[in-house]
Amino acid sequence: MQGHQNRDTDGSRLDAFAPATVMLGALRERWISAVDLLELHLRRIERYNPALKAIVTPNTDGARCAAAAADEARGRGEDRALLGLPLTIKDCIYVQGLPTTGGLVERAGAIAEADAPLAARVRAAGAVIMGKTNVPPNAGDWQSDNPLFGRSNNPWDLERTPGGSTGGGAAALAAGLTPLEFGGDYAGSIRIPAAFCGIYGHKPSEGAVPRRGHFPAPNTPNPVTAMAVQGPLARCAEDLELALDVIAGPDVGEDVAWRLELPPARHRRLADYRVAVLPPIGWLPVDGEIMAALDGLATRLGGIGARVKETQPEALGDLREYYATYLAIMWAVSTMGRAREDCLREAEEIRSHSDAFQDLAWADGLEAGAGDYAVWFGRREMYRESLRAFFREWDLLLSPANFVNAFPHTDAPWEERLVEVNGERVGYGWQSVYPSLANFSGHPATAFPVGQTGSGLPIGLQAIGPYLEDRTPICFAALVAQESGGFRRPRGYDGD
């Protein structure tokens, strides 16, 4: 992979674009100290972050103390999975002593009193938390722009979004400001930023990582929500697996007896994979360069002996009902706590001016009662059963991560936003369609880069795997990198 030299000639420094696994190897071999590795990244943050606005809550003093402690621990012969590795965490995830704003001005002083389970596990593994990364308000957009911290920019093109809601973290990774990031994914909030910035992102199987400790959401063990998960972003697939191994496991109360042992990847050679390619969705256009990349990968896989076929789980149909049910649940969850009268009034207004199925699903979610919620979850289990049967025959379902590549920043009101696809203006909200394939079903999905557009922007796809077989799509993405070259650093960002 480009820029992944282990160390320079005097052995004292690493290329800032080296994988996290390489950095950890250098720390173990004493090629570099945790303090020096942190300072390398702090210099890069000082140099590049003003233009990117990716890392918005620095933890410089705390990170320096943690790095010094990591070096002392290594001096005593200790080793842990992330000991001495500097990294960042999405603003929305609670990190003790740091604000968790969700991009809201009124939460600027909302200092976390305790770590989220994810942050606690990362800290216990010896990581050096350098700071928190930018998000949209309430983590509810595919841009990362808010009144509190401003707008994060894509290192490939500062006039374009790095995605959202883990957009600041994706930008920081792509620019070499951090070797590892942790975010959340409800509607592509890990995978879309990964695709937009040319990096890797993994949405874990639902239940594999505790959901508690993310704002906005109930901060209780096993919150009564679904589909939203927390997971890692990185510059190579191997780093995703490293990070997932740190954060995966049961939440409090379950950990007295439950254990999570993710099975190994189904295959270690691309030629052995059985890859289903999602057929085009008739009602949603996809950027031609994304489809060309998908077709090209499918052709290469077939050429090396993999079984490849355009197919999908039968129950998905044309995906309208599948997507509508996902939206209804998402809106029902998102409006919890709002006055019932306000929700009913908004639903009536929606129905009065639109009969589009996605708008009707929005209205359904606003009007939902407990019975509706139960019916939708029953339908969800029907789809999950269909996918279980599907993955007995196939190892992966390959699809776009989004129907569009990184688009220019927009300040237009949500309902007026459009993105250009093949010369056509398409509704902004459709960006949750491809992510919903894994969010609604609870399956793991890995976003990975497969090349660039003619104008030099990254192109990303996603591999959706069998439930709780997260290592299978991660391993597949790692093997594809050997064919496609994997991560490429953006122009203008050196490795010093």
N, C-alpha and C positions, 0 to 999 in steps of 0.2 A: 504494500500500500504506500502511496506517495507520502514522503515526509516521515517515514517511520524508522529513521536511523536510531540505533540504541543509545549512542553517546558520541560526543565529539572527541577530537584527538587527545585531549588531556584527561578525558574520563571524568570531568567534573560536572558536565552539564548534559541535559537531554534535549533533544528536539521537542518543542512544546506540542507537536502534533503526534508524538509517539502514543501508542495505545496505553491505556491504564495498566494493562498487564506488564508491559515493558517497563513502565515507570516503577511499578512495584518490584520487578526483578532488579532494577538498578538500586532501589532502596535496600533490598535484601543483600545485594552484593557489595553494598557500601560504595557504589560508584558516585552516589550523590546522597546528601543528607535530606531529611524531610524539610529542614529549615531552608536549604538552598533551593529545593524544588518548589516550595511555596513562594520564595522570593522571585523565582523565574516567572511564575504565574502572576504575582502581584505587579511586576514590571509590565507585563503584557496587558493586564487590566488597566493600568494607568495610561498606557499608550493607546489602546484601541477602544476601550469601553466608552469614552466620551462620545464617540460617533455612533456606537452601536446601542448604547443604553440597554445593555443586556443584563448586567449585574447591578441591581438597584439598592440593595441593602448589604453593604460590606460588613464583614466580620473580621477585620484585619487583626486587631489585637487578640481576639480569641483564637484566630487561626495560628498566629505566631506562638501563642502559648501551647496550643495543641501540637504544633510541629516540633517544638522543643521537647515536649513530653514524649512524642513518638521516637525521637532520636534517643532519648534516655532509655526508653523501653527496649529499643533494639540493642542498645549497649548492654542491657541485662540479658540479652539472648531471647527476648520475646518476639513473637511474630503473630500477626492477625491478618485477616483477609484484605483489609484496606489500610494497614498501619502506615501512617505518614503520607497517604495520598491526598492531595488537595482536591476539593470538588465543590460543587454548588448544588443548591436545592431550590426548587420552585417556591416563590413567595407564599403560595397557598398552603404549604405544608408546615405545620407547627414545628419550630425549632426553638428550644428553650432560650430565653433571653433576647430573642430577635422578634421584630414585629411580623405579624401575619396579617397583611392588609387586604388581600384579595383585590388590590388595585383601587380601593376606596379611600377617599380623603378622610372620612370619619373614622377609619380604622388605622390611621397613621401611627397612633400610640398603642395599638393592641399588641402588647408584648406577650409572647407565649410563656406561660408558667411552667410548661413541661413539653418534652419532645413528643411528637407523633411517634407511633411504633416504628415507622420507617426511619425517621431521624434517629431514634434511639438505637436501632440496629446498626445504622451506618456509623454512628458515633462509637458504639461498642466494638465495631470492627476496626477501629483505629483511624478513621478518616479525619481529615483536617477540613472543616467546613469553612470555606472562604467567604460565603455570603449567599444571598438569595436573589433569584432572578425574576425578571418582569413578567407580568400577566395582564390580560384585559380585566376590566371591572367584573367582579364575581366570576372570573375565569370563563366568561361567556362570549368569546369571540375567536375568530381565526386570525385576528391581529392581536398584538400585545401593546396596547396603547391605553393609558389611563390618566386622569387628571392629577394624580399624585406624583407619578414618576415620569410621565411622558411616554414617548413612542419608541419601542425597540425596532431596530432596522436589520435587514438581512445583509450579512457580510458579502454575499454575492452581488448585491445591488442595493445600496442604501435607500433607494426610492421604493423598495418593495418590502412587503411584510415577511418576517421570519416565521409567520404562522402563530397560532395560539391554541390552547392557552399557555403551553409551555414554550412560548416563542423566545423569551429572553434566554432561557437555558439552551435552546437549540442554536441560537446565534452565538452564544458564548462558546459552545463546543466547536462549531464550525470555524470560528476565528482563533481557536487555540487558547482561549482564556481559562478553560477548565477541561480536565480529561474525562469527567463523568458528571452527569446531571440526573436528578430525580424529579419526576413530574407526575401529572395525573392525566387520565384519559376517560372522557365521558362521551365525546363526540369527535374523536380524533385528535385530542389535545396533546398527545405524544406523537402520534404517527404523522399528522399533517405538518407540524414543525420539522420533524425529521426529514420528510420528503422535500419540504421547501428549502432546507438548508444543506441537503446532501449528506446527512448523517444517518445513524441507525436509532430506532426507537422500538421498544417492546411494550405492548399492552398485555400484561399478564392475564392468565385465566382468572376469572372472577372467583374470589375466595382464596387465591394463592398468597396474596399480600393483604394485610389488614387495611381496611378502608378508613379507619378512624384517623383523625388528626389532619383533616383537609378542610379548609374553608373555601366556599360555603358548603357545609354538610353538617349533620349532627355529629358532635365530637364525643360519641359514645361507642363502646365496643359493639361490633356487628350492627351498625345503624340500619334502620328499616328502609333501605334504599337498594337499588340494584344498578348494574351496568357501569357505574363509575369505579375505576381502579387507579392505583398508583404504580408507577414502574420506572425503569431506567431509560436514559438516552446516552449514546456513546458514539465514538468514531469508528468502531468496529464491532462486529457481532460477538466476538469473544468477550469483549468488555461487558456486553449486555448480560451474558451468562454469569460472569463474575459478580456483577451487581445484583442480579436476581437471586443468586444463592445467598447473598447477605440479607436481603429484605424479605424473602419468602418465609412463610410459616404461619401458624395459627395465631389468633389474637388472644388477649387476656381472657381467662376463663376456659378456653379450649385447650390452652397449652399445657394444662395439667395432665392431659392424656393423649391429645392428638399430635401426630407428627406428619409432616409433609415431606414425601420423598418423590420428587419429580423424576419420572423415568428418563432413561437416556434417549437421545435422538433416535428415531427409527432407523436412520441410515447415516453412514459416514462418507458416502460417495454420491455425487449428483446423479450418476447413471442409475442408481438404485431407487430413486424417488419416483413415486406415482403422483403426478402433479395435475390437478384439475384446474383449468383456466376458466374463470367466470365468464360466461357469455356476455356480450354487450347488453346493457340495460336500455331497452327500447325508448324509454321516456327521458333519458338523461344523456346528453352528449358528453363526450370525453375528449380532451385536447388530443389532437392527432399525433403529437410527438410522444405523449404518454402511451397511447395505443400502439404506436410503432415500437416503443421500447418493450412493452408487454409481449407483442407478437415476436419481436426479435429474441427475447429471452426464451420464450416457448420453443422457438425454432432451434435455438442452440441446445436447449435441454433435450429435445428429441434427437438432435444430431449426435449426442454423446451416449444415447441409449436409454434415457429416462422415458417412462411412460407418460405421455402428455396428451390431454384431450380437453376440448372445450365442453364443460359440463358443470352442473351444480346440483345441490340437494333438491330433490323434486318438490318438496314442500315450499320452497322459496317462490316458485311461480314467477310472475313478472316483478316481484319484490315490492309491489305497491302495498299489499296488506302487511307484509313484514315490516316495511319501513313506517307505515302509518301506526302500527301498534307500538313500535319503538318510540315514535314521537309522542304518542299519547301518554305513555308511561313517563317519559322524560319531562313532559310539561306538567303532568300531575305531581311529580316529585318536586319540580322546580318552583311550583306555586304553593307548596305547603307553607302554611302560616299566613297567607294572604286572606283578606276578608272574603267570605263566600259570595257576598253580593257583588263585589268587584270582579271576581272571576266569572260569575254568570253574566254580568254586563258585558265584559270583554268577549266572552264566547258568543253572545248574541250579535255583537257588532261584527265579529269575524264571519259568522254565517250569513249575515245580511249582504256582504259584498263579495263573497267568494264561495265557490263550490269545488275548488281544487282539493284533492284528497289530502295533501299535506296540511292545508289550512283547516280542514275539517278535523283532522287528527289533533291539531293544536286546540281547537274548540272542545273536542272530546276530553282532552286532558284537563282543561280548565273546569269543565263541568263534572268531572269524575267524582264518584262516590266509592265507598269501600267495595261494593259489588262489582263495579267496572274494573277496579284495580285487580280483583281476584280473577275475573274473566280474562283480562289481558295477560296475567301471569300464567294462567292455564294455557293460553295460546302460545306463550313463550316456551313453555315446556314441550309443546307439540313440535315446535321448530327445533328445539334442542335434541329431541329424540331423532328427528330427521337427520340432523348433522351427525349424531353418533353413528347412525347407520352408514352415512356417507363416508365417514372417516375410517370405516372398516375396509373400504375398498380403496380409498385415496389417502395419501399422506398429508396433502396440503391443498388449499384452495388459493389460487393466485389471482390477484386483482389489482387495479390501481389503488393507491392510498387516498387519492382525491381525483376529482375530474379535471382539475386545473393545477398548473404550477404556480409558484410564488407570484402574486399579483401586486400591482401598485397599491400603496396606502390609499385608503379612502376615509373621509370624514362624513360621508353621506349618512342620513338616517337609515337604520337597518332596512326598513321596508323599501327603500329606494336603491339599495345596493345591488349592483349587477357585476358579474365578472365575464370577461370575454373568452369564449371557447370556439375556436375555428371560425372566427368572424361573427359569431352569434353571441348575443347578450343573454346570459343565463342567471337565474335567481341565486343570490348569494347564499341563502340558507340551505341549498342542496348539498353543501359541502359535507354534511353529516351522513350522506347516503352510504358511501363506501365504508367509512368507519363503522357504521351501524351493523355491518355484517358480523363483526366480532363483538361490539359492545352489547347488542341486544341478546346475542346467544351466549355471551360469557366466555367465548373461546379466546385463546391466545393469538396474537397477531404481531408480526415483526415487520416494521417498515425498513426498507433498505434502498440505497442508491443504485441506479442501473445505467447512469450516463448523464448526458447534458442535452439541453435544447440547442437549436442552432444559434441562439443568442447567448448561450453560455450559462443558463440556469440549470440547477440540478433537477433530475427526474427521479421520483421515488415510486416504488411499488410496495405492496404488502403481501406477506405470506401468512394465511390463517391456518392454524394447526388444530389438532384434536384437543379436546378439553383436558387440561392438566398435563398435556405433553408439550410444555412450553419449549423444551430443548429442541424439538423437531423443527419449528420454523426458525429458531435462532441459528441452529446448525446449518440449515439450508441457506440462510442469508450469508453465513460465513463462507460456505462453499461457492456461492455465486460470486462473492468478492474475488475469489481466485480466478474467475473467468472474466469479470468485468472491471477489475481494478479497485473496487470498493470506494472508500472515501477519497476525495481529492480536495486539497486545501484551496480556498478561494484566492483569487488574484489579489496581491497586495498585502498578504499576511505571511511574514516569514516565520521561521521556527525558533528564533532566538528569544 
